[in-house]
C-alpha cells in the first residue's frame, strides 16, 4: 500500500467516533442503573419491612408458604461454593497459563490456547449435565449424596478455569513483551524471570481477573442448580447439599407471587450489590498492586 493511498481520519471523524463510544458507554451505564432501580423498587417493601422487623431476611430458614424468607443459608452457600471454586481453579489456572506461554512448544502452546477458548465457549448447562451424570454419581461413592457443595465447586472451577487461563495468558504476554528481553539480557533464566519479574509485573491484571471470575461464579445458575443438591441449609461439610441464591430464583420465580416474588427480587438485588462490591474491590486492588509495582521499580 502506497503512502498516498492511506487515508487519515479528520478531527471531525475523531469527534464522531468519540461521541459514538461515549454514547455506547452511557447506554451500558444506563441499562445497569435501570436494572438496579427496578430490583430496588421491586424488593423495597420487603427490604424496608425487614429493616423495621430486625433482619428477617438474615434468617437461615426459607419457607414461603409460612411467610419466612430467610436468605442467609443461600447467601452463605453462594459465597462458599464460589470461593471454593476459585481456590480450586486459580493455582492450576496460573500454572497452565505460565506453561502455555513460556514453556510449551510454539505449536502446542497455540493449540492449547485455542482449546481453552473452546472450553470457555461451552454453555454452562453442558457442564451441569456432565456433572449430574458423571461427577455426582462418582462423588456419591465417596461422600453421599454426591450432589453437594463440593460438586458445585468442582463444576464452577471447571467453568471458570478456561477464562482464567486466557486472562492470565494475556496479562503474562503483556509482561513478557515489556520485560522478558531485558531480564534475559541480564542473564536471568526463564523460570527465574517468570517468578521474579513477569508474575509481579502481571499482578495488576491478574488480581482483578481472579475477582471477576469470583463474580461470574456467584452469578452462575444452571450448572450449580443441577449438581449442588438444592437444599436450603447452612453447609457443615463439603459433602452437604446447598442451594444458591441464583438457583433459588430459577427454581421458584415461575410460580412465585406476592411477598414470595418480592423476596426473590430481593435475592437478585443482594446478588447485584455483592457483585458490584467485588468489582469495586477488584479495581481498588488492581490500582494498589500497580502502585506497589511502580514503587518497587
C-alpha positions as protocol buffer text, in pm:
chain_id: "A"
residue {
  index: 1
  type: UNK
  ca { x: 0 y: 0 z: 0 }
}
residue {
  index: 2
  type: UNK
  ca { x: 147 y: 334 z: -105 }
}
residue {
  index: 3
  type: UNK
  ca { x: 153 y: 629 z: 134 }
}
residue {
  index: 4
  type: UNK
  ca { x: -78 y: 819 z: -99 }
}
residue {
  index: 5
  type: UNK
  ca { x: -350 y: 554 z: -54 }
}
residue {
  index: 6
  type: UNK
  ca { x: -354 y: 584 z: 325 }
}
residue {
  index: 7
  type: UNK
  ca { x: -645 y: 798 z: 448 }
}
residue {
  index: 8
  type: UNK
  ca { x: -604 y: 967 z: 784 }
}
residue {
  index: 9
  type: UNK
  ca { x: -905 y: 1044 z: 999 }
}
residue {
  index: 10
  type: UNK
  ca { x: -1003 y: 1407 z: 1017 }
}
residue {
  index: 11
  type: UNK
  ca { x: -1065 y: 1574 z: 1353 }
}
residue {
  index: 12
  type: UNK
  ca { x: -1437 y: 1564 z: 1274 }
}
residue {
  index: 13
  type: UNK
  ca { x: -1422 y: 1187 z: 1231 }
}
residue {
  index: 14
  type: UNK
  ca { x: -1235 y: 1157 z: 1559 }
}
residue {
  index: 15
  type: UNK
  ca { x: -1504 y: 1358 z: 1736 }
}
residue {
  index: 16
  type: UNK
  ca { x: -1776 y: 1144 z: 1581 }
}
residue {
  index: 17
  type: UNK
  ca { x: -1602 y: 825 z: 1696 }
}
residue {
  index: 18
  type: UNK
  ca { x: -1556 y: 968 z: 2045 }
}
residue {
  index: 19
  type: UNK
  ca { x: -1924 y: 1061 z: 2069 }
}
residue {
  index: 20
  type: UNK
  ca { x: -2032 y: 719 z: 1944 }
}
residue {
  index: 21
  type: UNK
  ca { x: -1813 y: 544 z: 2201 }
}
residue {
  index: 22
  type: UNK
  ca { x: -1937 y: 777 z: 2476 }
}
residue {
  index: 23
  type: UNK
  ca { x: -2295 y: 703 z: 2375 }
}
residue {
  index: 24
  type: UNK
  ca { x: -2236 y: 326 z: 2392 }
}
residue {
  index: 25
  type: UNK
  ca { x: -2072 y: 360 z: 2733 }
}
residue {
  index: 26
  type: UNK
  ca { x: -2358 y: 576 z: 2853 }
}
residue {
  index: 27
  type: UNK
  ca { x: -2615 y: 322 z: 2731 }
}
residue {
  index: 28
  type: UNK
  ca { x: -2442 y: 42 z: 2918 }
}
residue {
  index: 29
  type: UNK
  ca { x: -2432 y: 250 z: 3237 }
}
residue {
  index: 30
  type: UNK
  ca { x: -2799 y: 347 z: 3192 }
}
residue {
  index: 31
  type: UNK
  ca { x: -2905 y: -16 z: 3147 }
}
residue {
  index: 32
  type: UNK
  ca { x: -2717 y: -117 z: 3462 }
}
residue {
  index: 33
  type: UNK
  ca { x: -2874 y: 172 z: 3653 }
}
residue {
  index: 34
  type: UNK
  ca { x: -3222 y: 75 z: 3530 }
}
residue {
  index: 35
  type: UNK
  ca { x: -3169 y: -284 z: 3642 }
}
residue {
  index: 36
  type: UNK
  ca { x: -3058 y: -162 z: 3985 }
}
residue {
  index: 37
  type: UNK
  ca { x: -3354 y: 76 z: 4014 }
}
residue {
  index: 38
  type: UNK
  ca { x: -3600 y: -194 z: 3906 }
}
residue {
  index: 39
  type: UNK
  ca { x: -3467 y: -450 z: 4154 }
}
residue {
  index: 40
  type: UNK
  ca { x: -3463 y: -191 z: 4431 }
}
residue {
  index: 41
  type: UNK
  ca { x: -3821 y: -83 z: 4366 }
}
residue {
  index: 42
  type: UNK
  ca { x: -3943 y: -442 z: 4326 }
}
residue {
  index: 43
  type: UNK
  ca { x: -3787 y: -551 z: 4656 }
}
residue {
  index: 44
  type: UNK
  ca { x: -3822 y: -225 z: 4850 }
}
residue {
  index: 45
  type: UNK
  ca { x: -4127 y: -329 z: 5050 }
}
residue {
  index: 46
  type: UNK
  ca { x: -3958 y: -640 z: 5186 }
}
residue {
  index: 47
  type: UNK
  ca { x: -3625 y: -463 z: 5245 }
}
residue {
  index: 48
  type: UNK
  ca { x: -3795 y: -185 z: 5441 }
}
residue {
  index: 49
  type: UNK
  ca { x: -4010 y: -431 z: 5636 }
}
residue {
  index: 50
  type: UNK
  ca { x: -3702 y: -641 z: 5709 }
}
residue {
  index: 51
  type: UNK
  ca { x: -3514 y: -339 z: 5844 }
}
residue {
  index: 52
  type: UNK
  ca { x: -3808 y: -248 z: 6068 }
}
residue {
  index: 53
  type: UNK
  ca { x: -3859 y: -607 z: 6187 }
}
residue {
  index: 54
  type: UNK
  ca { x: -3494 y: -659 z: 6274 }
}
residue {
  index: 55
  type: UNK
  ca { x: -3347 y: -871 z: 5995 }
}
residue {
  index: 56
  type: UNK
  ca { x: -3595 y: -1132 z: 5877 }
}
residue {
  index: 57
  type: UNK
  ca { x: -3404 y: -1179 z: 5552 }
}
residue {
  index: 58
  type: UNK
  ca { x: -3098 y: -1285 z: 5751 }
}
residue {
  index: 59
  type: UNK
  ca { x: -3263 y: -1596 z: 5891 }
}
residue {
  index: 60
  type: UNK
  ca { x: -3150 y: -1939 z: 5775 }
}
residue {
  index: 61
  type: UNK
  ca { x: -3499 y: -2075 z: 5712 }
}
residue {
  index: 62
  type: UNK
  ca { x: -3671 y: -2034 z: 5375 }
}
residue {
  index: 63
  type: UNK
  ca { x: -4041 y: -2125 z: 5384 }
}
residue {
  index: 64
  type: UNK
  ca { x: -4252 y: -1908 z: 5150 }
}
residue {
  index: 65
  type: UNK
  ca { x: -4574 y: -2088 z: 5244 }
}
residue {
  index: 66
  type: UNK
  ca { x: -4521 y: -1979 z: 5605 }
}
residue {
  index: 67
  type: UNK
  ca { x: -4412 y: -1629 z: 5511 }
}
residue {
  index: 68
  type: UNK
  ca { x: -4049 y: -1690 z: 5612 }
}
residue {
  index: 69
  type: UNK
  ca { x: -3796 y: -1560 z: 5362 }
}
residue {
  index: 70
  type: UNK
  ca { x: -3453 y: -1610 z: 5517 }
}
residue {
  index: 71
  type: UNK
  ca { x: -3172 y: -1569 z: 5265 }
}
residue {
  index: 72
  type: UNK
  ca { x: -2873 y: -1628 z: 5491 }
}
residue {
  index: 73
  type: UNK
  ca { x: -2829 y: -2000 z: 5418 }
}
residue {
  index: 74
  type: UNK
  ca { x: -2843 y: -1941 z: 5043 }
}
residue {
  index: 75
  type: UNK
  ca { x: -2611 y: -1642 z: 5064 }
}
residue {
  index: 76
  type: UNK
  ca { x: -2357 y: -1847 z: 5259 }
}
residue {
  index: 77
  type: UNK
  ca { x: -2398 y: -2133 z: 5011 }
}
residue {
  index: 78
  type: UNK
  ca { x: -2340 y: -1900 z: 4716 }
}
residue {
  index: 79
  type: UNK
  ca { x: -2030 y: -1750 z: 4875 }
}
residue {
  index: 80
  type: UNK
  ca { x: -1891 y: -2086 z: 4987 }
}
residue {
  index: 81
  type: UNK
  ca { x: -1929 y: -2260 z: 4651 }
}
residue {
  index: 82
  type: UNK
  ca { x: -1784 y: -1960 z: 4463 }
}
residue {
  index: 83
  type: UNK
  ca { x: -1483 y: -1911 z: 4690 }
}
residue {
  index: 84
  type: UNK
  ca { x: -1411 y: -2286 z: 4693 }
}
residue {
  index: 85
  type: UNK
  ca { x: -1431 y: -2293 z: 4312 }
}
residue {
  index: 86
  type: UNK
  ca { x: -1184 y: -2005 z: 4298 }
}
residue {
  index: 87
  type: UNK
  ca { x: -943 y: -2181 z: 4534 }
}
residue {
  index: 88
  type: UNK
  ca { x: -960 y: -2491 z: 4315 }
}
residue {
  index: 89
  type: UNK
  ca { x: -924 y: -2309 z: 3981 }
}
residue {
  index: 90
  type: UNK
  ca { x: -667 y: -2035 z: 4044 }
}
residue {
  index: 91
  type: UNK
  ca { x: -348 y: -2237 z: 4115 }
}
residue {
  index: 92
  type: UNK
  ca { x: -379 y: -2473 z: 3813 }
}
residue {
  index: 93
  type: UNK
  ca { x: -503 y: -2181 z: 3601 }
}
residue {
  index: 94
  type: UNK
  ca { x: -188 y: -1979 z: 3667 }
}
residue {
  index: 95
  type: UNK
  ca { x: 35 y: -2282 z: 3618 }
}
residue {
  index: 96
  type: UNK
  ca { x: -132 y: -2369 z: 3288 }
}
residue {
  index: 97
  type: UNK
  ca { x: -109 y: -2009 z: 3166 }
}
residue {
  index: 98
  type: UNK
  ca { x: 263 y: -1992 z: 3250 }
}
residue {
  index: 99
  type: UNK
  ca { x: 331 y: -2327 z: 3086 }
}
residue {
  index: 100
  type: UNK
  ca { x: 136 y: -2243 z: 2773 }
}
residue {
  index: 101
  type: UNK
  ca { x: 305 y: -1905 z: 2729 }
}
residue {
  index: 102
  type: UNK
  ca { x: 668 y: -1977 z: 2826 }
}
residue {
  index: 103
  type: UNK
  ca { x: 741 y: -2350 z: 2828 }
}
residue {
  index: 104
  type: UNK
  ca { x: 515 y: -2521 z: 2574 }
}
residue {
  index: 105
  type: UNK
  ca { x: 641 y: -2573 z: 2218 }
}
residue {
  index: 106
  type: UNK
  ca { x: 505 y: -2295 z: 1992 }
}
residue {
  index: 107
  type: UNK
  ca { x: 260 y: -2516 z: 1805 }
}
residue {
  index: 108
  type: UNK
  ca { x: 141 y: -2687 z: 2121 }
}
residue {
  index: 109
  type: UNK
  ca { x: 101 y: -2356 z: 2301 }
}
residue {
  index: 110
  type: UNK
  ca { x: -119 y: -2212 z: 2026 }
}
residue {
  index: 111
  type: UNK
  ca { x: -328 y: -2532 z: 2015 }
}
residue {
  index: 112
  type: UNK
  ca { x: -360 y: -2522 z: 2392 }
}
residue {
  index: 113
  type: UNK
  ca { x: -485 y: -2163 z: 2391 }
}
residue {
  index: 114
  type: UNK
  ca { x: -736 y: -2249 z: 2122 }
}
residue {
  index: 115
  type: UNK
  ca { x: -859 y: -2539 z: 2332 }
}
residue {
  index: 116
  type: UNK
  ca { x: -904 y: -2308 z: 2630 }
}
residue {
  index: 117
  type: UNK
  ca { x: -1110 y: -2076 z: 2412 }
}
residue {
  index: 118
  type: UNK
  ca { x: -1327 y: -2367 z: 2304 }
}
residue {
  index: 119
  type: UNK
  ca { x: -1380 y: -2478 z: 2663 }
}
residue {
  index: 120
  type: UNK
  ca { x: -1473 y: -2123 z: 2762 }
}
residue {
  index: 121
  type: UNK
  ca { x: -1747 y: -2116 z: 2497 }
}
residue {
  index: 122
  type: UNK
  ca { x: -1925 y: -2433 z: 2615 }
}
residue {
  index: 123
  type: UNK
  ca { x: -2269 y: -2346 z: 2765 }
}
residue {
  index: 124
  type: UNK
  ca { x: -2295 y: -2382 z: 3140 }
}
residue {
  index: 125
  type: UNK
  ca { x: -2584 y: -2627 z: 3111 }
}
residue {
  index: 126
  type: UNK
  ca { x: -2349 y: -2871 z: 2934 }
}
residue {
  index: 127
  type: UNK
  ca { x: -2108 y: -2856 z: 3227 }
}
residue {
  index: 128
  type: UNK
  ca { x: -2402 y: -2904 z: 3461 }
}
residue {
  index: 129
  type: UNK
  ca { x: -2530 y: -3205 z: 3267 }
}
residue {
  index: 130
  type: UNK
  ca { x: -2186 y: -3366 z: 3270 }
}
residue {
  index: 131
  type: UNK
  ca { x: -2162 y: -3301 z: 3643 }
}
residue {
  index: 132
  type: UNK
  ca { x: -2506 y: -3452 z: 3700 }
}
residue {
  index: 133
  type: UNK
  ca { x: -2442 y: -3777 z: 3510 }
}
residue {
  index: 134
  type: UNK
  ca { x: -2070 y: -3826 z: 3581 }
}
residue {
  index: 135
  type: UNK
  ca { x: -1938 y: -3620 z: 3871 }
}
residue {
  index: 136
  type: UNK
  ca { x: -2231 y: -3652 z: 4114 }
}
residue {
  index: 137
  type: UNK
  ca { x: -2251 y: -4035 z: 4092 }
}
residue {
  index: 138
  type: UNK
  ca { x: -1873 y: -4056 z: 4135 }
}
residue {
  index: 139
  type: UNK
  ca { x: -1881 y: -3832 z: 4443 }
}
residue {
  index: 140
  type: UNK
  ca { x: -2175 y: -4032 z: 4579 }
}
residue {
  index: 141
  type: UNK
  ca { x: -1948 y: -4336 z: 4612 }
}
residue {
  index: 142
  type: UNK
  ca { x: -1713 y: -4143 z: 4841 }
}
residue {
  index: 143
  type: UNK
  ca { x: -1930 y: -3881 z: 5011 }
}
residue {
  index: 144
  type: UNK
  ca { x: -2308 y: -3932 z: 4973 }
}
residue {
  index: 145
  type: UNK
  ca { x: -2532 y: -3786 z: 4846 }
}
residue {
  index: 146
  type: UNK
  ca { x: -2291 y: -3660 z: 4577 }
}
residue {
  index: 147
  type: UNK
  ca { x: -2494 y: -3351 z: 4488 }
}
residue {
  index: 148
  type: UNK
  ca { x: -2324 y: -3111 z: 4725 }
}
residue {
  index: 149
  type: UNK
  ca { x: -2114 y: -2802 z: 4788 }
}
residue {
  index: 150
  type: UNK
  ca { x: -1808 y: -2987 z: 4658 }
}
residue {
  index: 151
  type: UNK
  ca { x: -1980 y: -3092 z: 4335 }
}
residue {
  index: 152
  type: UNK
  ca { x: -2094 y: -2736 z: 4271 }
}
residue {
  index: 153
  type: UNK
  ca { x: -1745 y: -2600 z: 4341 }
}
residue {
  index: 154
  type: UNK
  ca { x: -1579 y: -2852 z: 4108 }
}
residue {
  index: 155
  type: UNK
  ca { x: -1817 y: -2770 z: 3823 }
}
residue {
  index: 156
  type: UNK
  ca { x: -1774 y: -2396 z: 3875 }
}
residue {
  index: 157
  type: UNK
  ca { x: -1395 y: -2440 z: 3888 }
}
residue {
  index: 158
  type: UNK
  ca { x: -1408 y: -2627 z: 3558 }
}
residue {
  index: 159
  type: UNK
  ca { x: -1618 y: -2349 z: 3407 }
}
residue {
  index: 160
  type: UNK
  ca { x: -1405 y: -2055 z: 3518 }
}
residue {
  index: 161
  type: UNK
  ca { x: -1069 y: -2226 z: 3460 }
}
residue {
  index: 162
  type: UNK
  ca { x: -1052 y: -2165 z: 3080 }
}
residue {
  index: 163
  type: UNK
  ca { x: -1141 y: -1796 z: 3106 }
}
residue {
  index: 164
  type: UNK
  ca { x: -899 y: -1753 z: 3394 }
}
residue {
  index: 165
  type: UNK
  ca { x: -623 y: -1918 z: 3191 }
}
residue {
  index: 166
  type: UNK
  ca { x: -690 y: -1693 z: 2890 }
}
residue {
  index: 167
  type: UNK
  ca { x: -696 y: -1377 z: 3103 }
}
residue {
  index: 168
  type: UNK
  ca { x: -375 y: -1478 z: 3279 }
}
residue {
  index: 169
  type: UNK
  ca { x: -219 y: -1559 z: 2942 }
}
residue {
  index: 170
  type: UNK
  ca { x: -297 y: -1209 z: 2812 }
}
residue {
  index: 171
  type: UNK
  ca { x: -153 y: -1049 z: 3125 }
}
residue {
  index: 172
  type: UNK
  ca { x: 162 y: -1261 z: 3106 }
}
residue {
  index: 173
  type: UNK
  ca { x: 205 y: -1189 z: 2735 }
}
residue {
  index: 174
  type: UNK
  ca { x: 194 y: -816 z: 2802 }
}
residue {
  index: 175
  type: UNK
  ca { x: 450 y: -855 z: 3081 }
}
residue {
  index: 176
  type: UNK
  ca { x: 667 y: -1073 z: 2854 }
}
residue {
  index: 177
  type: UNK
  ca { x: 660 y: -814 z: 2578 }
}
residue {
  index: 178
  type: UNK
  ca { x: 779 y: -544 z: 2814 }
}
residue {
  index: 179
  type: UNK
  ca { x: 1026 y: -720 z: 3042 }
}
residue {
  index: 180
  type: UNK
  ca { x: 1146 y: -1055 z: 2909 }
}
residue {
  index: 181
  type: UNK
  ca { x: 1416 y: -929 z: 2673 }
}
residue {
  index: 182
  type: UNK
  ca { x: 1573 y: -707 z: 2939 }
}
residue {
  index: 183
  type: UNK
  ca { x: 1571 y: -982 z: 3202 }
}
residue {
  index: 184
  type: UNK
  ca { x: 1720 y: -1237 z: 2965 }
}
residue {
  index: 185
  type: UNK
  ca { x: 1987 y: -986 z: 2859 }
}
residue {
  index: 186
  type: UNK
  ca { x: 2095 y: -969 z: 3223 }
}
residue {
  index: 187
  type: UNK
  ca { x: 2143 y: -1345 z: 3225 }
}
residue {
  index: 188
  type: UNK
  ca { x: 1830 y: -1448 z: 3414 }
}
residue {
  index: 189
  type: UNK
  ca { x: 1681 y: -1789 z: 3348 }
}
residue {
  index: 190
  type: UNK
  ca { x: 1333 y: -1827 z: 3206 }
}
residue {
  index: 191
  type: UNK
  ca { x: 1194 y: -1971 z: 3529 }
}
residue {
  index: 192
  type: UNK
  ca { x: 1360 y: -1702 z: 3738 }
}
residue {
  index: 193
  type: UNK
  ca { x: 1232 y: -1428 z: 3506 }
}
residue {
  index: 194
  type: UNK
  ca { x: 878 y: -1563 z: 3523 }
}
residue {
  index: 195
  type: UNK
  ca { x: 886 y: -1591 z: 3900 }
}
residue {
  index: 196
  type: UNK
  ca { x: 1064 y: -1268 z: 3990 }
}
residue {
  index: 197
  type: UNK
  ca { x: 977 y: -1032 z: 3704 }
}
residue {
  index: 198
  type: UNK
  ca { x: 682 y: -1134 z: 3492 }
}
residue {
  index: 199
  type: UNK
  ca { x: 438 y: -1250 z: 3761 }
}
residue {
  index: 200
  type: UNK
  ca { x: 484 y: -932 z: 3969 }
}
residue {
  index: 201
  type: UNK
  ca { x: 450 y: -723 z: 3653 }
}
residue {
  index: 202
  type: UNK
  ca { x: 131 y: -905 z: 3553 }
}
residue {
  index: 203
  type: UNK
  ca { x: -19 y: -895 z: 3904 }
}
residue {
  index: 204
  type: UNK
  ca { x: -221 y: -572 z: 3847 }
}
residue {
  index: 205
  type: UNK
  ca { x: -411 y: -758 z: 3573 }
}
residue {
  index: 206
  type: UNK
  ca { x: -420 y: -1098 z: 3741 }
}
residue {
  index: 207
  type: UNK
  ca { x: -583 y: -982 z: 4065 }
}
residue {
  index: 208
  type: UNK
  ca { x: -893 y: -826 z: 3903 }
}
residue {
  index: 209
  type: UNK
  ca { x: -916 y: -1122 z: 3663 }
}
residue {
  index: 210
  type: UNK
  ca { x: -944 y: -1357 z: 3960 }
}
residue {
  index: 211
  type: UNK
  ca { x: -1208 y: -1141 z: 4128 }
}
residue {
  index: 212
  type: UNK
  ca { x: -1403 y: -1117 z: 3803 }
}
residue {
  index: 213
  type: UNK
  ca { x: -1420 y: -1495 z: 3794 }
}
residue {
  index: 214
  type: UNK
  ca { x: -1548 y: -1490 z: 4152 }
}
residue {
  index: 215
  type: UNK
  ca { x: -1826 y: -1261 z: 4032 }
}
residue {
  index: 216
  type: UNK
  ca { x: -1904 y: -1499 z: 3748 }
}
residue {
  index: 217
  type: UNK
  ca { x: -1916 y: -1794 z: 3987 }
}
residue {
  index: 218
  type: UNK
  ca { x: -2157 y: -1605 z: 4213 }
}
residue {
  index: 219
  type: UNK
  ca { x: -2389 y: -1540 z: 3918 }
}
residue {
  index: 220
  type: UNK
  ca { x: -2388 y: -1890 z: 3771 }
}
residue {
  index: 221
  type: UNK
  ca { x: -2727 y: -2062 z: 3782 }
}
residue {
  index: 222
  type: UNK
  ca { x: -2792 y: -2374 z: 3578 }
}
residue {
  index: 223
  type: UNK
  ca { x: -2475 y: -2573 z: 3641 }
}
residue {
  index: 224
  type: UNK
  ca { x: -2491 y: -2522 z: 4019 }
}
residue {
  index: 225
  type: UNK
  ca { x: -2865 y: -2589 z: 4024 }
}
residue {
  index: 226
  type: UNK
  ca { x: -2805 y: -2928 z: 3860 }
}
residue {
  index: 227
  type: UNK
  ca { x: -2530 y: -3056 z: 4090 }
}
residue {
  index: 228
  type: UNK
  ca { x: -2546 y: -2879 z: 4428 }
}
residue {
  index: 229
  type: UNK
  ca { x: -2847 y: -3059 z: 4579 }
}
residue {
  index: 230
  type: UNK
  ca { x: -3081 y: -2758 z: 4625 }
}
residue {
  index: 231
  type: UNK
  ca { x: -3131 y: -2796 z: 4999 }
}
residue {
  index: 232
  type: UNK
  ca { x: -3170 y: -2469 z: 5190 }
}
residue {
  index: 233
  type: UNK
  ca { x: -2928 y: -2513 z: 5480 }
}
residue {
  index: 234
  type: UNK
  ca { x: -2600 y: -2383 z: 5612 }
}
residue {
  index: 235
  type: UNK
  ca { x: -2331 y: -2620 z: 5481 }
}
residue {
  index: 236
  type: UNK
  ca { x: -2147 y: -2801 z: 5758 }
}
residue {
  index: 237
  type: UNK
  ca { x: -1917 y: -3001 z: 5530 }
}
residue {
  index: 238
  type: UNK
  ca { x: -1804 y: -3023 z: 5168 }
}
residue {
  index: 239
  type: UNK
  ca { x: -2050 y: -3309 z: 5114 }
}
residue {
  index: 240
  type: UNK
  ca { x: -2352 y: -3110 z: 5233 }
}
residue {
  index: 241
  type: UNK
  ca { x: -2617 y: -3018 z: 4972 }
}
residue {
  index: 242
  type: UNK
  ca { x: -2672 y: -2645 z: 4931 }
}
residue {
  index: 243
  type: UNK
  ca { x: -2892 y: -2405 z: 4739 }
}
residue {
  index: 244
  type: UNK
  ca { x: -2753 y: -2082 z: 4595 }
}
residue {
  index: 245
  type: UNK
  ca { x: -2942 y: -1756 z: 4552 }
}
residue {
  index: 246
  type: UNK
  ca { x: -2937 y: -1785 z: 4174 }
}
residue {
  index: 247
  type: UNK
  ca { x: -3067 y: -2142 z: 4181 }
}
residue {
  index: 248
  type: UNK
  ca { x: -3343 y: -2037 z: 4419 }
}
residue {
  index: 249
  type: UNK
  ca { x: -3457 y: -1762 z: 4181 }
}
residue {
  index: 250
  type: UNK
  ca { x: -3455 y: -2001 z: 3883 }
}
residue {
  index: 251
  type: UNK
  ca { x: -3647 y: -2270 z: 4072 }
}
residue {
  index: 252
  type: UNK
  ca { x: -3922 y: -2054 z: 4222 }
}
residue {
  index: 253
  type: UNK
  ca { x: -3972 y: -1745 z: 4007 }
}
residue {
  index: 254
  type: UNK
  ca { x: -4215 y: -1923 z: 3770 }
}
residue {
  index: 255
  type: UNK
  ca { x: -4482 y: -1969 z: 4038 }
}
residue {
  index: 256
  type: UNK
  ca { x: -4390 y: -1702 z: 4295 }
}
residue {
  index: 257
  type: UNK
  ca { x: -4631 y: -1420 z: 4373 }
}
residue {
  index: 258
  type: UNK
  ca { x: -4681 y: -1151 z: 4634 }
}
residue {
  index: 259
  type: UNK
  ca { x: -4423 y: -1146 z: 4913 }
}
residue {
  index: 260
  type: UNK
  ca { x: -4263 y: -1462 z: 4775 }
}
residue {
  index: 261
  type: UNK
  ca { x: -4187 y: -1287 z: 4446 }
}
residue {
  index: 262
  type: UNK
  ca { x: -4064 y: -980 z: 4632 }
}
residue {
  index: 263
  type: UNK
  ca { x: -3821 y: -1200 z: 4826 }
}
residue {
  index: 264
  type: UNK
  ca { x: -3682 y: -1336 z: 4500 }
}
residue {
  index: 265
  type: UNK
  ca { x: -3632 y: -981 z: 4373 }
}
residue {
  index: 266
  type: UNK
  ca { x: -3452 y: -907 z: 4700 }
}
residue {
  index: 267
  type: UNK
  ca { x: -3226 y: -1205 z: 4625 }
}
residue {
  index: 268
  type: UNK
  ca { x: -3141 y: -1054 z: 4287 }
}
residue {
  index: 269
  type: UNK
  ca { x: -3079 y: -715 z: 4447 }
}
residue {
  index: 270
  type: UNK
  ca { x: -2846 y: -872 z: 4703 }
}
residue {
  index: 271
  type: UNK
  ca { x: -2652 y: -1053 z: 4431 }
}
residue {
  index: 272
  type: UNK
  ca { x: -2616 y: -735 z: 4227 }
}
residue {
  index: 273
  type: UNK
  ca { x: -2486 y: -547 z: 4530 }
}
residue {
  index: 274
  type: UNK
  ca { x: -2241 y: -826 z: 4609 }
}
residue {
  index: 275
  type: UNK
  ca { x: -2103 y: -839 z: 4254 }
}
residue {
  index: 276
  type: UNK
  ca { x: -2080 y: -459 z: 4243 }
}
residue {
  index: 277
  type: UNK
  ca { x: -1874 y: -458 z: 4562 }
}
residue {
  index: 278
  type: UNK
  ca { x: -1649 y: -727 z: 4412 }
}
residue {
  index: 279
  type: UNK
  ca { x: -1590 y: -516 z: 4101 }
}
residue {
  index: 280
  type: UNK
  ca { x: -1503 y: -212 z: 4311 }
}
residue {
  index: 281
  type: UNK
  ca { x: -1265 y: -420 z: 4522 }
}
residue {
  index: 282
  type: UNK
  ca { x: -1105 y: -556 z: 4203 }
}
residue {
  index: 283
  type: UNK
  ca { x: -1044 y: -203 z: 4073 }
}
residue {
  index: 284
  type: UNK
  ca { x: -903 y: -92 z: 4407 }
}
residue {
  index: 285
  type: UNK
  ca { x: -670 y: -391 z: 4437 }
}
residue {
  index: 286
  type: UNK
  ca { x: -554 y: -354 z: 4077 }
}
residue {
  index: 287
  type: UNK
  ca { x: -466 y: 12 z: 4135 }
}
residue {
  index: 288
  type: UNK
  ca { x: -295 y: -71 z: 4464 }
}
residue {
  index: 289
  type: UNK
  ca { x: -88 y: -354 z: 4315 }
}
residue {
  index: 290
  type: UNK
  ca { x: 5 y: -134 z: 4019 }
}
residue {
  index: 291
  type: UNK
  ca { x: 123 y: 142 z: 4256 }
}
residue {
  index: 292
  type: UNK
  ca { x: 325 y: -113 z: 4450 }
}
residue {
  index: 293
  type: UNK
  ca { x: 488 y: -243 z: 4132 }
}
residue {
  index: 294
  type: UNK
  ca { x: 578 y: 111 z: 4023 }
}
residue {
  index: 295
  type: UNK
  ca { x: 723 y: 193 z: 4365 }
}
residue {
  index: 296
  type: UNK
  ca { x: 929 y: -127 z: 4360 }
}
residue {
  index: 297
  type: UNK
  ca { x: 1086 y: -31 z: 4029 }
}
